[in-house]
Amino acid sequence: AAFMALKQMLRFLKFEMTLGLTYYKSQDWKPNEFPQLEYHSDASLADCHTTAKTQGGYCANFPGQAVTTFVSRQSALICTSTFHAETHFCSIAAKDIMYKRRLFRELGFLLTGPTPLYVDNAAVMLDAGSDIRKFSQQSKHFSIGERFVHQCVDDGDIVLLKVSGKSHKADALTKPL
């Protein structure tokens, strides 16, 4: 299992090495204006064979630039599906987004529009992007904390965007090291 995880990580790095690390000025910003961060969240289901906990994480970067923030960790709870795992880490990323949005607002920086959060799970997109909240038997075990991303989407602070799993920046954060 460790060899397969290492092999998968090397494949991911082979793709990422072609991108390189770049930081450059993309435009002239107005006074008190701040470039918008974009976030990427990902999770995999029950990676740890002893605890059955999920590995996941998120990362953030300025558009077209290298990653500036990243978190990769095991979940505190046992997720029962990939949808549950993805929602869990999506909500953790939403908490970081809201912290930074409020910090920048307090410092007097202007943020234009909602912060984009890229996910590769279609169920999360449908669930968090829906105008109607359906709490069913399949989702009754989700905690209020895992539903935080819904509130952020409803308030217009976050916009969820679908990205293919092959080009997802947060994919490397789901590999247990």
URDA-V427275 format. One record per residue. N is the residue number from 1. RES is the residue in three letters. OMEGA is omega as a letter, one per 40 degrees, with the letter a starting at -180 (999 if undefined). Layout:
# URDA-V427275
n->{N,N}
res->{RES,RES}
omega->{OMEGA,OMEGA}
This chain:
# URDA-V427275
n->{1,2,3,4,5,6,7,8,9,10,11,12,13,14,15,16,17,18,19,20,21,22,23,24,25,26,27,28,29,30,31,32,33,34,35,36,37,38,39,40,41,42,43,44,45,46,47,48,49,50,51,52,53,54,55,56,57,58,59,60,61,62,63,64,65,66,67,68,69,70,71,72,73,74,75,76,77,78,79,80,81,82,83,84,85,86,87,88,89,90,91,92,93,94,95,96,97,98,99,100,101,102,103,104,105,106,107,108,109,110,111,112,113,114,115,116,117,118,119,120,121,122,123,124,125,126,127,128,129,130,131,132,133,134,135,136,137,138,139,140,141,142,143,144,145,146,147,148,149,150,151,152,153,154,155,156,157,158,159,160,161,162,163,164,165,166,167,168,169,170,171,172,173,174,175,176,177}
res->{ALA,ALA,PHE,MET,ALA,LEU,LYS,GLN,MET,LEU,ARG,PHE,LEU,LYS,PHE,GLU,MET,THR,LEU,GLY,LEU,THR,TYR,TYR,LYS,SER,GLN,ASP,TRP,LYS,PRO,ASN,GLU,PHE,PRO,GLN,LEU,GLU,TYR,HIS,SER,ASP,ALA,SER,LEU,ALA,ASP,CYS,HIS,THR,THR,ALA,LYS,THR,GLN,GLY,GLY,TYR,CYS,ALA,ASN,PHE,PRO,GLY,GLN,ALA,VAL,THR,THR,PHE,VAL,SER,ARG,GLN,SER,ALA,LEU,ILE,CYS,THR,SER,THR,PHE,HIS,ALA,GLU,THR,HIS,PHE,CYS,SER,ILE,ALA,ALA,LYS,ASP,ILE,MET,TYR,LYS,ARG,ARG,LEU,PHE,ARG,GLU,LEU,GLY,PHE,LEU,LEU,THR,GLY,PRO,THR,PRO,LEU,TYR,VAL,ASP,ASN,ALA,ALA,VAL,MET,LEU,ASP,ALA,GLY,SER,ASP,ILE,ARG,LYS,PHE,SER,GLN,GLN,SER,LYS,HIS,PHE,SER,ILE,GLY,GLU,ARG,PHE,VAL,HIS,GLN,CYS,VAL,ASP,ASP,GLY,ASP,ILE,VAL,LEU,LEU,LYS,VAL,SER,GLY,LYS,SER,HIS,LYS,ALA,ASP,ALA,LEU,THR,LYS,PRO,LEU}
omega->{i,i,i,i,i,i,i,i,i,i,i,a,i,i,a,a,i,a,a,i,a,i,i,i,a,i,i,a,i,i,a,i,a,i,a,i,i,a,i,a,i,i,i,a,i,i,a,a,a,a,a,i,a,i,i,i,i,i,a,i,i,a,i,a,i,a,i,a,i,i,i,a,i,i,i,a,i,i,a,i,i,i,i,a,a,i,i,a,i,i,i,i,i,i,i,i,a,i,a,i,a,i,a,i,i,i,i,i,i,i,a,i,i,i,i,i,a,i,a,a,a,a,i,i,a,a,a,a,a,i,a,i,a,i,a,i,a,a,a,a,i,i,i,i,i,i,a,a,i,a,i,i,i,a,i,i,a,i,i,i,a,i,i,a,a,a,a,a,a,a,a,a,a,a,i,a,999}
